[in-house]
Amino acid sequence: MATINPAQYVREVIGEVKKVTWPTRKETTVTTIMVFIMVVLAAVFFFLVDLVLSAGVKFILGLGG
């Protein structure tokens, strides 16, 4: 196993961080809004699926009105 020189490690980390392309504020805002929209859509979808499955199970078991 190779020994790691802490100074060399820090230099390599700094070099890698300089290669990163950081998103702009606008890109971050748009991405965040899209994530919230997708979360709401997924929540509505799963709510509706749960509602349908619940009604189906109640109907099959004769528990529904």
N, C-alpha and C positions, 0 to 999 in steps of 0.2 A: 504494500500500500504506500502510495506516495505521500510525503509530508507536504502540508499546505502552509505556505508562508502567508500570514495574515495581511501583510502589506500588498502582496501580489493579488490576493483574493479581493481586497477592497478596490484595487485598480481595475480588475476584471469586471467587478460589479458596476462600477462607475461607467466603464466602457459600454456595458450592455444597456444600462439605463439611458445612455445617450442615443442608442439606436431606436428606442421606443418612440412610436408616433402617438402623441397624446391627443385625445379628442378635444375639439373646440367646445366652448360653452354651449353653442347652438346644437352641435351634434349630441352632446350629453342630454340637453333638454328634450330634444326630439326623441331620442332613444328612451328616456324615462317616461315620456308621455305614451309612447307605443307600448311599453311594458305595462303601464297601468290599464290601457285599453284592452290588451290581451288578457290581463288578469280578470277584468270585469266580464269580458266575453266568456272566458273559461268558467267563471263562477256561475253565470247565467245558464250556460250549457249544462253544467253538472247539476244545477238546481232543477232544471227541466227534466233531465234524465232521471234524477232521483224521484221527482214527482210522478213520472210515468211508471217507473218500476214499482214504486210504493202502491200506486193505484192498482197495478196489475197483480201484485201479490195479495192485496186485500180482496180483490175480486176473486182470485183463484181460491183463497182460503175461506171465502164467504164472510169476511169481516166487514165488508163495505156496506153502505146503506143503500 
